[in-house]
Amino acid sequence: MVEDLTVGPDTGDASPRGPLGWCGAGLCLGGAALALAPGAPWWTAASAAGTGLLLAAAGRRRMRLRPLRLALPPVAAGLALALAAGLGVRALALSLAVDHTVAAGAPETAPPVPAQVSRVAWSWTPPGDGAVADVLPGTLGPVVVLDEGVVALDGATGEELWRYLLRGAGARAFVYGGGTRVHVAHGDPGDPGRDDALAWVELDTARGGTVAEFTAPPPPESVSAEFLAAGPGTLLHSWREGEGPPRISARDTAGFGEAWSFTVPREPGRVCEPWQGWNADNTLRTADLFLAAYACVPEQRLRGTSWAEIADTPGDLLTGVVTALDPRDGRVRWTRELPGLEEFPALRPGGPAGGAGARPAVVVAPLMGEGAPAVLDPRDGSHAVRITAEPWTEGGSVLVHADTSGAVVAEEAADRLLFHRVTPEGEIAGTTALGGDRLPRYGPEPAAALAGSVAVSSGAPGADPGQEVAAVWSVPFDGEARLLVLDPPGPGGPVPAGPSADAHRVAAVPGALVAAVRGTGGVRLYGLVA
């Protein structure tokens, strides 16, 4: 006697093995769904599918397709059980891996950036073994970017406001929106070999509250993609499909479809290209815009030569171009041509606005570092400050700071370092200097400009013979320069001065001038106030 395993009379099934088998089938379907779900651990999918196969095998002799009212409920139950367990494990794993605190009593108003500094008010070291990657101005003070997340400090006191750190894992953080937002990636979005989904979180820098969470899949295999910037609601990439031209592609965080794209426009008689595709040098995310910089040459200039040869021998025929895009929809807000740049353009922020009524500016500098930069107002692309030949010495000047109220230019002379305050019209409004044995250890590169002074990383004689400790020169435009040794309040002495400018940086943030000093034991931050 042979039992019909597929179709039976509508008599029900008194044995529990039939529904158990169909529940196993639902678990198998759930395992397949978890295998495709971004971020779900692989072992949850394997466990659901394996358990489902065992249950289906145990109940296979009692599994009937009819009536459906008996088969569908256990299938649905198995599917729901697998998804709930797999996604629940994913959420639990993420919550256990993240150290996230939110500020309870953050100040309602941001402290001002000091006009001058005269003392060290606080010091701070990163938790655990965290390595400091950058120090950026946030809403209420510095946002410290670590290799495992971010920590926000009160600029006036140095107290920790909030943190978002990954335990035992690497992270990348990107501040935008004028310092009001930070995106944290659970991994490295710039890893070209990444083949799995990447979890992201968007936080506000005042309290550390979560604004949005999303998961981005890896780019298709045929695409070369490099992450450029974040938000709002999109992740911006340099995107090249096969041998096609590179474009800027904004991927929607909801489904990672392309929200908009930008490719260098084609013009009759002229050829335009970004230098070596789109990258961190020729793109910049400001508070409201996404800027892209490229160069154009007459079409006949490119015949018989290459872009690399043109970059090595720039000249009058090469024109720098900056285009401002709305990051929400990709609409072109303005385009500015800079024929006097004569090189491929590079973009960087001018620094936080310092003067009364001033707004941040964008610096467009020659990529190879030769020649005077242009300072643009990001609202319309107009010249915010005209850097002319008067404050600029070829090969011996550095633009320290620029906003719409003016700029500060450092000029290296034979025996002294000059700091010129430049008006928007390009005229020198004031000069201060460091000379003789007061020359800063690292030159003008790691300097920061405040409203009434310039701060320059340097070294100072230590307590022991031959020892040199980290210090900062405070150089006002209307007074005498002061050397401030970075001696933290409380226990612990000054740290030795590092061997290079990369070991000692200063940054102006709300509430303080922050000096980041890299010593043998790691990085320590100092907050200098008036």
N, C-alpha and C positions, 0 to 999 in steps of 0.2 A: 504494500500500500504506500503510495507516494503522496506526500503532503504538498499542497499548492502554496508556494511561498510568496506569491505576488498578489493574487486576487482571491479574496475569500468572501463568504456571505456576510451580510451586515448583522453579525452576531456579537460583535465586540471581541475583546481579547482579555480573558481573565488573567493571563500570565503577565507579570510586570516586565518580562523580557522584551516584548514588542515595543512599548513606549520607551524602554531603556535604550533599545537599539536606535530608534529615531532620535532620541536625545543625543546619542553619540554622533549621528549624522549632522545634527546641528552644531555640535562641538567642532567637527571637522570643517564645516563651513566657517565657523568663527575663527578657527586657526588660520584658514586661508586669508580671511579678511585682515587678521592681525599681521600676517606676513607682508601685506601691502600697506599697512597703516604706518605713516612716518613716525619714527621715534619709539615705536613699540618694541620691547626687547624680543629678540629672535626666539629665546627659549620659551616665552609665553605662547607664541604661535605653535612651536613644536609640541609643547605640553598639551595644549588644547587639541591639536590634531591627533596626537598619540592616544590620549585618553578617549577621544571620540572613536578612533578605530577599534580600541578594545571593547567599548560598549556596543558598537555596531556588530562586532564579531560575536559577542555574547548573546545578543538578541536577534541575530539574523534570521533564525528559523521561525520567529514569531512576528517579523516585520511585514505588515500589509499596507499597501497603498490605499486601499479602500476599506472603510470610508475615510475621507480626508479629515473629517473632524477628529478622528482618533490619531492621525499621523502628524498633522501640522502643529498642534500644541507642543508636543515634546521636541520637535525640530526647532521651533521658535525658542523654547526654553533653553535648549543647548546652545543655540547661537547667542542668545542674550547673556548666558552665563560666561561663555568664552570671551565676549567683548568686554563685559564688565570686569572680569578678572584681569585681562591683559591690559586694558587701559587704566584700570585702578593701580596695577603694579607700576605702570609707567609714571602716573602722577605721584605715587608714593616715592619712587626712586628719585624723581626730580626734586620733591620737597625735602628729602633727606640730604641731597647733594648740594642744596643752595642755602647759604647763610644770608638771609635777607631781613634787615631791620628797617623800620620806617620811623622818621623823626616825629615825635609826639608834640614837642613844643618849639618848632622852628620859628625863628623871627619872622614877623610879617613883612618887614621891609629890609631890603638888602643894604648892608653897610657900604659906604662909599669906598672907592679905591683911594688910598691915601695919596696926598699930593707930595709928601716927603716922608722919609722914615728916619728914626733916630735910635731905635732900640729893638732888641729881640723880645717879643711878647710870649711866644710859645714855640715848642718843638714837637714833632710827631714822627713816629716810626711805623711802618706798615705792619699789620698783624702777621704773625707766623713768619714764613719765609717769602712773603710776597715781594716780587721785584717791581719797582716803579717804572712804568713805561712812559708816562707823561703826566704833567700837571696842567690842567685846563681851568679857565674861569667858569664857575657855575653860577647859580642864582644867588647864593649866600656866601660863597667862598670858593676854595679850590675843590675841583673834582679830581681826585687822584686815580689815575688809570693804572691798575696793577695787571700782572699777567694772569690773574685769576678772577678779575672783576673790577669793581669800582668802590671807592669810599669817598663820601662827601664830608667836608669839614666846615665848621663855622670860621670864616676868615678872620674875625676879630678875636676869637678866643682859642682857636685850634681844636675845639671839642668836636668829637665825631657826631655828625648829624644822622647819617644812615650809611648802610653798606649793602652791597649785593656781591657776594663772593661764591665761587664754586669750590666745594671741598675736593681737593685732590684732582682738579681738572683745570685745563687752560680755558681762557676766555678772551674775547676782544671787545673793546668798548669804543663807542663813537659818540661824541658830543655834538649836538647841532641845535638849531633854533635859538642862536644867540646865547647858548649856555643853559637853556631851560629844559632840554631833553637829552637823554642819553640812551642809546641802544646798546645792549649787551648780547653778544652771540656766545652760545655754549660751544665754543670751538673756534676755529680759524676760518672765516668765510673766504679768505684769500688762498687757501690751500688748493693748488691745482689738482691734487690727487683725491680730493674729497668725493666720496661716492655714497654718502648717506645724508639723511635729512639733518638740518641744523635748527635747533631751538633758539628763538630770539625773545627778548623781553624789552619793552620800552618803558623807561622810568622818567618821572619828573625830578629835576635835580634839587628842588627845594626840600621836599620831604622824602623822596625816594619811593613814592607810591607808584604802583604798576598802572601804566596807561594802556598797554596792549601786550598781548602775548601771541606769538604765531610760530609756525614751523616752515622753513624754506627747504624744498627739495634740492638735490644737486643739479647742476645744469646738464642738459643732454650730452651724450658722448661726443657728438659732432660739433659741439660749441666750445670755443675758448672764452671763458668768462672770468672777469676780475672784479671783485667788489670795490665800489667807489665811495658810496655814501648811503645814508639812511634817511627815510621819512620825508613827509608824513604819509603813512599808508603804503609806502613803496620802498624797495631796495634798489639802488641804482648800480648798474654794472657796466663795465666795458664788455661788449658782446660781439664776438666774431664767429660767423658760421662758415666753416670751411675756409675757402680762399676769398670770401667776400670782404667788403670794406668793414672796418671796425665801426660800431655805433654805440651810442649810450642807450642802454635799455633799462627802463623802469619796470620792475616786476612787482605786481600787486601782491601785498602780503596776505591777502585773503586766499588766493589760489595760485599765486606765482605766475599768472598770465601776464603778458606784456601790456602795461597800461599805456605807455607811449615810448617813443624812441627818437633819437636825434642823430643824424648823419651830417657830416660837413657838406654844405650846399655846393652844388656844381654851378660854376659861373663861366660864361663865354670868355675864352682867352686867358683864363686864370685857373690854376690848380691849387687846391688847398688840402692840407693834411695836418693832423695832430702828430707830434713827434713820438714815434714808436707806439702808436695807438693811444687810447685813453688811459690815464694813470693818475696817481696822486699828485704829480707835478703840474699837470695841465687841467685839472678839475678842482673845484672848491665848492663846498656847501656852506652858504651863509645862512643868516637867520631866516630869510624869505626866498632865497634863490639858489639855483644850481648853476655855477659858471663853468664854461668850457672854453679853453684857449687853444688856438691852432695858428698856423702860418700859411700865407698864400704867396705864390710867385707867378709871374707871367708864364704862360704855357711854353713859349719858346725858350725860356730860361732852363726848363727842366729837360729839354731835348739833349740827349747825349750825355746826361749826367744822372745823379741820384740824389735823393733827399739827404743821405748821409754826407755826400760831398758838399751840398749846399749848407748843411749845418756847420761843417768845418770852416767854410769861407762865407759867412753871412755878409750881407751888404745892403745897399739901398733898395735892391729889387725885392727883398723879402719884407713882407708886411705881417705884423702880428695882429691877430683878431681875437676878441673876447665876445662871446655870446652868453647872455643871461637867459636861463630857462626857468619857467615856473615848475617847481618840483611836483606839483599836484597833477598837471595835465601836459607838461612839456611845451607849453606855449612860449614862443620867443618874446621876451620882454624888451630886450634891446640888444644891439650889436655895436661894438666899438672897434674901429680899426686904428692901429698904432704903427704907422709907417716908420717912425723914428726909432722903434725898438731894434730893428735890423737883425733880430734873432728869433728863434722859436720862443714863445712866451711861457713863463711859469707863473703860477698863482699861489698866493699865500695871504692870510689875513694880516691887516696892519696892526692888530692888537686891540685891546678894549678901548672904547672912547674915553678920553681923559678930561677934555675941556668942557666948560659949561655949554650945554646945547649941542655938543659934538655927537657925531654918529660914527660907527665903525666904517672903515674904508678897506678897500682891497688893493693889494700891491701886485702889479704885473711887472715881473722882472725878467731880464734876459736869462734863458735857461742855462747858458754857460757861465753866467755870473759877470760878464763884462758890460759896462755901460750903465747909465742911469735908469732907474725903474720908472714906471708910471703909477700914479696913485688915483684910483677911480672911486667915485661914489656909487655903491651898488644899487641905489635907487634908480638911476637913469644912465649910468655909464659915463657920466661927465667927469672931467678932471677935478678931483677933490683938492689936490695939492700939485702944483707944477714944480717938479724937480728940475731946475735949470743948471747951467754950468757953474753958477756962482757958488752954491753950497756943495757941489759935487766934484770931487777929484777922481779922475779916471784911475781905477785900480787901488785907490786908497780911501774909499768912502764906503760906509755901511748905513743902510736905512734902518734905524733902530725902531721907530714907531711911526705910525701915520693914522690919522683919522680926519674927519672933515673940517676940524679946526686948525690943522697944520701937521707938521712932521718934525721929527728929531733925526738929524743926520750926524753920524760920527765920522770924523776925518782924522786919519793917522798922519801926523806930521813927524819931523825928524826926531824931536825929543819930547813930544807931548801928544796927548789925545784930545782933540777938540770935539765938542758937542754943540751943534748949531740947532737952534729952534727956528723953524722955517714956516712962514705964513702960507696960506693957501695960494697966494699969488707967486710964491717961489722966492720971496725976499727973506734974508736972514734977520730975525727979530731979536736974537740974543745968542751969546756964545759963552760957554764955560769950558774949563780945561782941567786936565790932570797932566802933570809934567814931572820930569826928573825921576826921582826914586819912587814916585807915587803912581807910576804907570801900572795899570792892572795886569795881573798875571796872564790873563788869557786874551788880551786885546779887546776890541769893541764887540765881538760877535755875541757873547752871552749877556748883553746889556738889556735893560728894560727901562722905558720912559714912563715917568709919572707926570702929573699935571705941573709940578713945579721943580722937578729934578730928574736926574738920571741915576739909575742904580746899576753898578757894574760888578760882576763877579771878580774876585781877586783872592789874594792870599795875604797873611799877616804873620809876623814873627811869633812863634809859640813860646811856651814857658821853658822848654829845653833848648840848649844851643843847637842851631842848625835846623830846628823844627819849624815848619810852616803850617799854619792852620787856615781853614776856610774863613773868608771874610767878604764883605760887600762894601764897595765905595758908594757913599751917598753924595752925589754931586749936584747941589742946587744951582739954579741959574742966577740966584740973587744972594749967595752967601758962600761960606767956606766949605770945602769938601771934608767929609768925615769918613774914617775907616771904621766899620762896625764889625767886630769879631763875632762870629756866629757861636756864641757861648750860650747854650740853652739854659733856661731857668731851672733851678733845682739841681739834683745830682747829675753827674756826667759833665765832662769837659768838652772843649771844642774838638772837632774832628780835623785830621790833617787835610791840607789842600790836595785835590786830586791832580793827576798828571796832565789833564787836558780839559778843554772847555766843556766837553760832554759830561765831565764828572761834577760840574758845578754850574747850575742854571738858575736864573731868577725869572719870575713871572708875576705880573700885576693881576690881582684878583680882587673881588669885593672884600673889603676889610683889611687887606694886608698885601705886602710884597712877600711872596713866598720864594725862598731859596731852597733848592733841592741839591743836596750834597751827597755824592757817592763816595763812601769810604770802604775800608776793608771789611767792615761788618754789615754792609748794605747801604741803603739810602735813608737819610734823615731829612725831614722837612723843617724849615724854620719860618716862623711868621714874624715879619718886621712891620712895626707900626710907627706912627708919628710920636 
